[in-house]
Amino acid sequence: EAFARLADPTLGRIPITWTLLSPDLGPLSIRYKDGSSQYWCGIQVIDHRNPVARLEIQVGGTFRALDRTSYNYFLSPDGSGCGSAIRITDIYGEALTIPALPVRPSATQRTAVQFSRH
């Protein structure tokens, strides 16, 4: 439907230009996936102003990067760090640290931080 608003769909492809926007949003939120516990953990970042490039969780005294899934959760397959501090980095290199949050699967937990506008 969106393509049809730009051009005749039979064209298949058309040249376009676009600009990434940093929308004016409130603080970002964190959601732990259903089933998250000390043994397995999935973390999703919601309402982030800029695209997220990296998510790390604090394990001991260091931060460990988590892999992103195709369904947009970052996973700690062994559960380590679940419920500890989270560091999120956007595509511009800005890093935000969120203090430890309780592991409440499926609950959206609003934070006090948000990425800068670009």
C-alpha positions as CSV (number, residue, x, y, z in Angstrom):
1,E,0.0,0.0,0.0
2,A,2.8,2.4,0.8
3,F,4.6,1.8,-2.5
4,A,1.3,2.5,-4.4
5,R,1.3,5.9,-2.8
6,L,4.7,6.6,-4.2
7,A,4.5,5.1,-7.7
8,D,2.7,2.5,-9.9
9,P,3.3,-0.9,-8.2
10,T,4.1,-2.4,-11.7
11,L,7.3,-0.5,-11.7
12,G,8.7,-2.8,-9.0
13,R,11.5,-0.5,-8.0
14,I,11.9,3.3,-8.0
15,P,14.8,5.6,-6.9
16,I,14.2,7.1,-3.5
17,T,16.1,9.0,-0.9
18,W,15.3,9.0,2.8
19,T,16.5,10.4,6.1
20,L,16.7,8.6,9.4
21,L,14.8,10.7,12.1
22,S,15.3,10.8,15.8
23,P,11.7,11.2,17.0
24,D,10.8,13.1,20.1
25,L,10.0,10.3,22.5
26,G,9.9,10.0,26.3
27,P,12.2,7.6,28.1
28,L,12.9,4.2,26.6
29,S,11.5,1.0,28.1
30,I,12.8,-2.5,28.7
31,R,10.8,-5.8,28.4
32,Y,12.0,-9.2,29.5
33,K,10.7,-12.0,27.3
34,D,8.3,-14.6,28.6
35,G,10.3,-17.4,30.2
36,S,13.2,-15.1,31.3
37,S,14.9,-16.2,34.5
38,Q,18.3,-16.8,36.0
39,Y,18.7,-19.7,33.5
40,W,17.7,-18.0,30.2
41,C,17.0,-14.3,29.5
42,G,15.6,-12.3,26.6
43,I,15.7,-8.5,26.7
44,Q,14.0,-6.0,24.3
45,V,14.5,-2.3,24.1
46,I,11.3,-0.3,23.4
47,D,10.7,3.3,22.4
48,H,14.3,4.1,21.6
49,R,14.9,7.3,19.7
50,N,17.7,5.9,17.6
51,P,18.4,2.4,16.3
52,V,20.0,0.2,18.8
53,A,23.4,-1.2,17.8
54,R,24.4,-3.1,20.9
55,L,23.0,-4.3,24.2
56,E,25.2,-5.5,27.1
57,I,24.4,-6.8,30.5
58,Q,26.6,-6.5,33.6
59,V,28.1,-9.9,34.7
60,G,30.3,-9.5,37.7
61,G,32.2,-6.2,37.2
62,T,32.1,-6.2,33.4
63,F,29.6,-5.8,30.7
64,R,29.0,-8.6,28.2
65,A,27.4,-8.1,24.8
66,L,24.3,-10.1,23.9
67,D,23.4,-11.4,20.5
68,R,20.2,-10.0,18.8
69,T,17.6,-12.3,17.5
70,S,15.6,-11.9,14.4
71,Y,12.6,-11.2,16.6
72,N,14.4,-8.2,18.2
73,Y,15.3,-9.6,21.6
74,F,18.9,-9.7,22.9
75,L,19.5,-13.1,24.5
76,S,21.6,-14.4,27.4
77,P,21.3,-18.1,26.7
78,D,22.6,-19.1,30.1
79,G,20.7,-16.4,32.0
80,S,23.9,-14.7,33.4
81,G,23.3,-11.0,34.0
82,C,19.6,-11.3,33.8
83,G,18.2,-8.6,36.1
84,S,21.5,-6.7,36.4
85,A,22.5,-3.3,34.9
86,I,22.0,-3.0,31.1
87,R,24.1,-0.8,28.7
88,I,22.5,0.1,25.4
89,T,24.5,1.7,22.5
90,D,22.8,3.4,19.5
91,I,24.2,3.5,16.0
92,Y,25.8,6.9,16.8
93,G,27.9,5.4,19.6
94,E,25.9,6.9,22.5
95,A,25.8,4.5,25.4
96,L,23.1,4.6,28.1
97,T,23.3,2.5,31.3
98,I,20.2,1.4,33.0
99,P,20.4,0.3,36.7
100,A,19.3,-3.2,37.5
101,L,15.6,-3.9,36.8
102,P,13.5,-6.7,38.3
103,V,13.0,-9.6,35.9
104,R,9.2,-9.3,35.2
105,P,8.6,-11.2,31.9
106,S,6.3,-9.5,29.5
107,A,6.0,-6.3,31.6
108,T,7.1,-3.1,30.0
109,Q,9.4,-1.2,32.4
110,R,10.0,2.4,31.7
111,T,13.4,3.8,32.4
112,A,14.7,7.4,33.0
113,V,17.0,7.5,29.9
114,Q,16.7,8.2,26.2
115,F,19.2,8.7,23.4
116,S,20.0,12.2,22.1
117,R,18.4,13.5,19.0
118,H,20.4,13.4,15.8
